[in-house]
Each structure stands twice: as structure tokens, then as C-alpha cells.
Amino acid sequence: MKGWALGFAVATVIGVIFAAQWVLTGARGEPVAWTYALAWVLPEWWLWAGLAPLVFALGRRWPITRAGSIPAHLVAAAVLAVAHALAFALVTWRLPWAAISYLPLDRLMSNLVIKKSLGNLVVYAGLLGGYALYRRLRERDLHAARLEGQLARAQLQALRMQLHPHFLFNALNALSELIHRDPCAADRMVSRLGDLLRSTLESDGQEEVPLARELDVLERYLDVERLRFPDRLSVHVDVAPDCLRAAVPNFILQPLVENAVRHGIAARPGAGRIEVRAAREDGWLRLVVRDDGPGLRGDPSPGVGLGSSIARVEQLAGRLELRDLDGRGLEVGLMLPFKESHEQAADADRR
């Protein structure tokens, strides 16, 4: 409906321009009234507004860039040029503004076909060329959008490929330390680590997952870390129910919590606490990971895991901010455009 309205609006503007030219120049030295000029010119262009969708359909059927399409358009242009002239004759015949009611209809039709056909051929060519240019520009924009999307996905995949080996190396390093200290705990850790790796492989290739699934992966990771720090690690998760189905980057929370464990818990002799929160704020999803460790300690440079997370978030039009709590810990705030995941989060109602 909007297309039709736009077409008739453009036709009206063109008609007014031609009518103004007629009024300013007159006809055979005689002045022409605005009402008379508009009454003659507007129906002619409105008819073309009605025929334009047919011209566009012919342009889709026979693109002018395709070999062999020119003969088809020559025939179509000739038919529509004559059809437009005949329709214009029927519209104008015996109407008050025309002042040609004395002419027989067949004579009026033949006169208008002769006078209007050449101009109608030009209008057909203009509509066809304009449509071809529009399609070319649209295809170029779509192609550019596809390339941009492919580039973004490739960059995200590269960042994930950088992140996963880093996580696996840290997990195996922790396992090797635990084997000598507590073999039974090391055995349980192998089992938990296997569950964690299985869950990450199941979602491999997905750029976004529901927050509920991401929290499940995080819980499996924390099961591994609790074996390393049985009496020192306390984790509190506070997630608003309406956020569980929110789409988040796959494997985004684990490196943030791992950074908190490594720098906020492992780097100190006593017990520590990590908080994970999620809430919806004005069309955004806000994720917060906070620890009560020593903070940045004058070193603002992120590690591999945190650096990859920052780059991934920036690729997805979000932002990640670090806030040093003056020796009382570090807070990592993640803001993402809020949108629900298309995937059904099976355990969203359970949480």
C-alpha cells in the first residue's frame, strides 16, 4: 500500500511540474488556467502510476542486463504506450475540461495514440531504467551486508578459537596441580571437566545462545573450580527471570568468571566471593561479574580470556567495562542489546 501511495505522490509531483510549465508558456499564445492544465496533465501521469508496477514486473521477468530481453521490452513498451493513450482518451472524452466532446471517440483515440505514443515510449524506458538502477543498488547493498556479516562471523570465530585453547590450557594446568595434592578430587575433576567440554562442544558453531544455557555452562565450570578451592570459593548468582531467554554470545560468561577466579580468588590466601548478576535495563541486558579480590593493582591490561571477550562484545554492538573497586575487587560490566533467543531454553522455567 505504501508503494502505491508513493507512486501516485511522485506522479502528482511530476504532473504539477508539467502543468506549471504549460501555465507559464501558454498554448498558441493563449493563457492556460491552472485548473485546466492540471485536469489534463494529472490523469496522464496517474495512469502511468497505475501501470508502473506492471513495468517493474516486466523488468524483473526480463532484466535489461540479460541478453535477449530487449525485444521483449520493445514489444511491451509498444503495447503499453498504445494502451496508455487509449485509456487516456477514455478518461478525457466528454469530460468538462476537455472541450472535445464534438470529436468521435475513435478519432480522439487515433489522435492521442499518434501524439502520445512516442512520449509514452520514453516514459516506459525511464521507468524500466529507474527500476533496473534501483535493483542494482539494492543488490549491491545486500551483497555488502552479506560480506559484512560474513566478516563479523569470521572475526568472532577467530576470537573463539583463541579463547577455547586458553581455557583448556588453564583447566589442564589446574588438573595437573590437583593430581599430586588430592588424587580423588582430581578424578572427580576429570569427570566434571568432561561434562563441561561436552556442553561447550554441543553449542559449538552457535554465535548466540539463551542466557539460561550460558548459566548452565558456567555452573559446570564452577563445579571444576570448587574442586580446586573447596573452602575458598563462594559464588552468588542473581539473574532476573525475564533475562533467562535473552540471547548472549556463546561462551561469554565463563572467561569473565575465570578471570575473577584467577585474579580474585587464586591470588589470595583466604576465601573469596564472586557475584554474577543479570538484569534488563532500558532495552539492554546488563551482565555483571564481580569479585572481592585485590582488583587491577595498577595493571589495566586484560588477559587473553578477558581481552577476547572485550573484542567479541564490541563486534556485537555491545560494550564491556572494567571498574576497579579500590582494592576491594574488580567489577566487569557487560552491556548487550536485549533480544530474546530464537532457541527454546529448556531449563528457563526451572531456574
C-alpha positions as CSV (number, residue, x, y, z in Angstrom):
1,M,0.0,0.0,0.0
2,K,2.8,2.4,0.8
3,G,4.3,1.7,-2.7
4,W,1.1,2.6,-4.4
5,A,0.8,5.8,-2.3
6,L,4.4,6.8,-3.1
7,G,3.9,6.1,-6.8
8,F,0.9,8.3,-7.0
9,A,2.6,11.0,-5.0
10,V,5.5,11.0,-7.4
11,A,3.2,11.1,-10.4
12,T,1.3,14.0,-8.8
13,V,4.5,16.0,-8.4
14,I,5.6,15.3,-12.0
15,G,2.1,16.3,-13.2
16,V,2.2,19.6,-11.3
17,I,5.6,20.4,-12.8
18,F,4.4,19.8,-16.3
19,A,1.2,21.7,-15.6
20,A,3.2,24.7,-14.3
21,Q,5.3,24.7,-17.5
22,W,2.0,24.7,-19.5
23,V,0.6,27.6,-17.5
24,L,3.8,29.7,-17.7
25,T,4.2,29.2,-21.5
26,G,0.6,29.2,-22.5
27,A,-0.9,27.4,-25.6
28,R,-0.8,29.0,-29.0
29,G,-0.3,32.4,-27.4
30,E,-3.3,32.0,-25.2
31,P,-3.1,31.8,-21.4
32,V,-3.9,28.5,-19.7
33,A,-5.6,28.2,-16.4
34,W,-4.2,26.1,-13.6
35,T,-7.4,24.1,-13.3
36,Y,-7.4,23.3,-17.0
37,A,-3.8,22.3,-17.1
38,L,-4.0,20.1,-14.0
39,A,-7.2,18.4,-15.3
40,W,-5.4,17.4,-18.5
41,V,-1.9,16.6,-17.1
42,L,-2.6,14.8,-13.8
43,P,-4.8,11.9,-15.2
44,E,-2.0,11.2,-17.7
45,W,0.6,10.7,-15.0
46,W,-1.8,8.9,-12.6
47,L,-2.4,6.4,-15.4
48,W,1.4,5.8,-15.5
49,A,1.5,5.4,-11.7
50,G,-1.0,2.6,-12.1
51,L,1.0,1.0,-14.9
52,A,4.3,1.3,-13.1
53,P,4.0,-2.0,-11.2
54,L,3.5,-3.8,-14.4
55,V,6.6,-2.2,-15.9
56,F,8.6,-3.2,-12.8
57,A,7.2,-6.8,-13.0
58,L,8.4,-6.9,-16.7
59,G,11.8,-5.6,-15.5
60,R,12.0,-8.5,-13.0
61,R,10.9,-11.0,-15.6
62,W,13.3,-9.7,-18.3
63,P,16.3,-7.8,-16.7
64,I,17.7,-5.4,-19.2
65,T,21.2,-6.7,-18.5
66,R,20.2,-10.1,-19.7
67,A,20.8,-11.0,-23.4
68,G,17.6,-11.3,-25.4
69,S,15.5,-9.1,-23.2
70,I,15.5,-6.0,-25.4
71,P,13.0,-7.5,-28.0
72,A,10.6,-8.4,-25.2
73,H,10.7,-4.9,-23.8
74,L,10.3,-3.3,-27.2
75,V,7.0,-5.2,-27.7
76,A,5.9,-4.5,-24.1
77,A,6.7,-0.8,-24.5
78,A,4.7,-0.5,-27.7
79,V,1.7,-2.3,-26.2
80,L,1.7,-0.2,-23.0
81,A,2.3,3.1,-25.0
82,V,-0.8,2.4,-27.1
83,A,-2.8,1.1,-24.1
84,H,-2.0,4.3,-22.1
85,A,-3.0,6.5,-24.9
86,L,-6.3,4.7,-25.3
87,A,-7.0,4.8,-21.6
88,F,-6.2,8.5,-21.5
89,A,-8.7,9.0,-24.4
90,L,-11.4,7.3,-22.4
91,V,-10.7,9.3,-19.3
92,T,-10.7,12.7,-21.1
93,W,-13.5,12.2,-23.6
94,R,-16.7,14.1,-22.9
95,L,-15.3,15.5,-19.6
96,P,-16.0,19.2,-18.9
97,W,-12.4,20.3,-19.1
98,A,-11.6,18.5,-22.3
99,A,-13.8,20.6,-24.6
100,I,-13.5,17.9,-27.3
101,S,-16.9,16.2,-26.9
102,Y,-17.6,17.1,-30.5
103,L,-14.9,14.5,-31.6
104,P,-16.0,10.9,-32.1
105,L,-14.2,8.6,-29.7
106,D,-12.4,6.6,-32.4
107,R,-11.0,9.8,-33.9
108,L,-9.9,11.0,-30.4
109,M,-8.2,7.7,-29.7
110,S,-6.3,7.7,-33.0
111,N,-5.2,11.3,-32.5
112,L,-3.9,10.6,-28.9
113,V,-2.2,7.3,-30.0
114,I,-0.3,9.3,-32.6
115,K,0.5,12.2,-30.3
116,K,1.3,10.3,-27.1
117,S,2.9,7.1,-28.2
118,L,6.5,8.5,-28.6
119,G,6.4,10.2,-25.2
120,N,4.9,7.0,-23.6
121,L,7.8,5.0,-25.0
122,V,10.2,7.4,-23.3
123,V,8.3,7.1,-20.0
124,Y,8.4,3.3,-20.2
125,A,12.1,3.4,-20.8
126,G,12.6,5.8,-17.9
127,L,10.5,3.6,-15.5
128,L,12.4,0.5,-16.7
129,G,15.8,2.1,-16.3
130,G,15.0,3.5,-12.9
131,Y,13.8,0.1,-11.7
132,A,17.0,-1.5,-13.1
133,L,19.1,1.0,-11.3
134,Y,17.2,0.5,-8.0
135,R,17.6,-3.3,-8.2
136,R,21.3,-2.9,-8.9
137,L,21.8,-0.6,-5.9
138,R,19.7,-2.8,-3.7
139,E,21.7,-5.9,-4.7
140,R,24.9,-4.1,-4.1
141,D,23.8,-3.1,-0.6
142,L,22.6,-6.7,0.1
143,H,25.9,-8.1,-1.1
144,A,27.8,-5.6,1.1
145,A,25.6,-6.5,4.1
146,R,26.3,-10.2,3.5
147,L,30.0,-9.6,3.2
148,E,30.0,-7.5,6.4
149,G,28.0,-10.3,8.2
150,Q,30.5,-12.9,7.0
151,L,33.4,-10.8,8.1
152,A,31.9,-10.3,11.6
153,R,31.2,-14.0,11.9
154,A,34.8,-14.9,10.8
155,Q,36.2,-12.4,13.3
156,L,34.0,-13.8,16.1
157,Q,35.0,-17.4,15.2
158,A,38.7,-16.4,15.3
159,L,38.3,-14.9,18.7
160,R,36.6,-18.0,20.0
161,M,39.3,-20.2,18.5
162,Q,41.8,-18.0,20.5
163,L,39.7,-18.3,23.7
164,H,39.0,-22.1,23.8
165,P,42.6,-23.3,23.8
166,H,43.4,-20.7,26.5
167,F,40.5,-22.1,28.7
168,L,41.5,-25.7,28.1
169,F,45.2,-25.0,28.9
170,N,44.2,-23.4,32.2
171,A,41.9,-26.3,33.1
172,L,44.6,-28.9,32.4
173,N,47.1,-26.9,34.3
174,A,44.8,-26.9,37.3
175,L,44.2,-30.6,36.9
176,S,47.9,-31.4,36.9
177,E,48.3,-29.5,40.2
178,L,45.4,-31.3,41.8
179,I,46.7,-34.8,40.8
180,H,49.6,-34.6,43.2
181,R,47.6,-32.9,46.1
182,D,44.3,-34.9,46.0
183,P,44.1,-37.8,43.5
184,C,40.4,-38.4,44.4
185,A,39.5,-34.8,43.8
186,A,41.5,-34.9,40.5
187,D,39.4,-37.9,39.4
188,R,36.2,-36.0,40.1
189,M,37.6,-33.0,38.3
190,V,38.3,-35.1,35.2
191,S,34.6,-36.2,35.2
192,R,33.4,-32.6,35.7
193,L,35.8,-31.3,33.1
194,G,34.5,-33.8,30.6
195,D,30.9,-32.6,31.3
196,L,32.0,-29.0,30.7
197,L,33.8,-29.7,27.5
198,R,30.8,-31.8,26.2
199,S,28.4,-28.9,26.9
200,T,30.7,-26.4,25.1
201,L,31.0,-28.7,22.1
202,E,27.3,-29.2,21.9
203,S,26.9,-25.4,21.3
204,D,29.9,-25.0,19.1
205,G,29.2,-23.1,16.0
206,Q,26.4,-21.1,17.6
207,E,27.2,-17.4,17.9
208,E,24.4,-16.7,20.4
209,V,22.6,-18.9,23.0
210,P,20.0,-18.3,25.7
211,L,21.3,-16.9,28.9
212,A,19.9,-20.0,30.7
213,R,22.2,-22.2,28.7
214,E,25.2,-20.0,29.3
215,L,24.5,-20.2,33.0
216,D,24.4,-24.0,32.8
217,V,27.9,-24.0,31.2
218,L,29.1,-21.6,33.9
219,E,27.8,-23.9,36.6
220,R,29.7,-26.8,35.1
221,Y,32.8,-24.6,35.1
222,L,32.3,-23.7,38.7
223,D,32.0,-27.3,39.6
224,V,35.5,-27.7,38.4
225,E,36.8,-24.7,40.3
226,R,35.1,-25.7,43.5
227,L,37.3,-28.8,43.5
228,R,40.3,-26.6,43.3
229,F,39.2,-24.3,46.0
230,P,36.8,-26.3,48.2
231,D,36.8,-23.9,51.1
232,R,37.7,-20.7,49.5
233,L,35.3,-20.1,46.6
234,S,31.8,-18.7,47.2
235,V,29.7,-17.8,44.2
236,H,26.3,-16.0,44.2
237,V,24.2,-15.8,41.0
238,D,21.3,-13.3,40.8
239,V,19.5,-13.4,37.5
240,A,16.2,-11.8,36.8
241,P,13.7,-14.3,35.4
242,D,12.9,-12.2,32.3
243,C,16.6,-12.4,31.3
244,L,16.8,-16.2,31.1
245,R,15.7,-16.3,27.4
246,A,17.9,-13.3,26.4
247,A,20.4,-14.0,23.6
248,V,24.0,-13.7,24.7
249,P,27.3,-14.5,22.9
250,N,28.2,-18.2,23.3
251,F,30.8,-18.9,26.0
252,I,30.9,-15.2,27.2
253,L,30.4,-15.6,31.0
254,Q,33.0,-18.4,31.6
255,P,36.1,-16.3,30.7
256,L,34.8,-13.4,32.8
257,V,34.3,-15.7,35.9
258,E,37.6,-17.5,35.2
259,N,39.4,-14.1,35.2
260,A,37.7,-13.4,38.6
261,V,38.8,-16.8,40.0
262,R,42.3,-16.5,38.7
263,H,43.0,-12.9,39.9
264,G,40.5,-12.5,42.7
265,I,40.5,-15.9,44.4
266,A,43.7,-17.9,43.5
267,A,45.9,-14.8,44.0
268,R,44.9,-14.5,47.7
269,P,45.3,-17.0,50.7
270,G,41.8,-16.6,52.1
271,A,38.3,-17.2,50.9
272,G,36.7,-15.0,48.3
273,R,33.4,-14.3,46.8
274,I,32.2,-13.9,43.2
275,E,28.9,-12.4,42.2
276,V,27.2,-12.9,38.8
277,R,24.2,-10.7,38.1
278,A,21.9,-10.2,35.1
279,A,19.1,-7.6,34.7
280,R,17.2,-5.8,31.9
281,E,17.8,-2.1,31.7
282,D,16.1,0.2,29.1
283,G,16.4,-2.3,26.2
284,W,19.8,-3.6,27.2
285,L,20.9,-6.7,29.0
286,R,23.4,-5.9,31.8
287,L,25.6,-8.7,33.0
288,V,28.0,-8.1,35.9
289,V,30.8,-10.3,37.3
290,R,32.3,-9.0,40.5
291,D,34.9,-10.4,42.8
292,D,36.3,-9.2,46.1
293,G,40.0,-9.7,45.3
294,P,42.8,-7.1,45.0
295,G,41.4,-5.5,41.8
296,L,43.6,-4.3,39.0
297,R,46.6,-3.4,41.2
298,G,47.7,-0.8,38.8
299,D,47.7,-3.2,35.8
300,P,44.7,-2.3,33.5
301,S,45.8,-4.7,30.7
302,P,43.3,-7.6,30.3
303,G,44.5,-11.2,29.9
304,V,43.8,-13.4,26.9
305,G,40.3,-14.5,28.0
306,L,39.2,-11.0,29.1
307,G,40.7,-9.4,26.0
308,S,38.9,-11.8,23.7
309,S,35.6,-11.2,25.5
310,I,36.0,-7.4,25.0
311,A,36.7,-7.9,21.3
312,R,33.7,-10.2,20.9
313,V,31.3,-7.8,22.6
314,E,32.5,-4.9,20.5
315,Q,31.8,-7.0,17.4
316,L,28.2,-7.4,18.6
317,A,27.5,-3.7,19.2
318,G,27.8,-4.0,23.0
319,R,30.4,-2.8,25.5
320,L,32.4,-4.2,28.3
321,E,33.7,-2.1,31.1
322,L,36.2,-2.8,33.9
323,R,35.7,-1.0,37.3
324,D,38.4,-1.2,39.9
325,L,36.9,-1.1,43.4
326,D,39.9,0.5,45.0
327,G,41.5,-2.7,46.4
328,R,38.1,-4.3,47.2
329,G,37.8,-6.2,44.0
330,L,37.0,-5.8,40.3
331,E,33.7,-5.4,38.6
332,V,33.2,-6.4,34.9
333,G,30.1,-4.9,33.4
334,L,28.8,-6.2,30.1
335,M,26.0,-4.4,28.2
336,L,24.3,-6.1,25.2
337,P,21.2,-5.1,23.2
338,F,18.4,-7.1,24.7
339,K,16.7,-9.6,22.4
340,E,15.1,-13.0,23.1
341,S,16.9,-16.1,21.8
342,H,15.1,-18.0,19.0
343,E,16.2,-21.2,20.7
344,Q,13.9,-22.5,23.3
345,A,15.8,-22.6,26.6
346,A,14.8,-25.9,28.0
347,D,15.6,-25.1,31.6
348,A,14.5,-21.5,31.7
349,D,11.4,-22.3,33.8
350,R,13.5,-24.4,36.1
351,R,15.7,-21.6,37.2
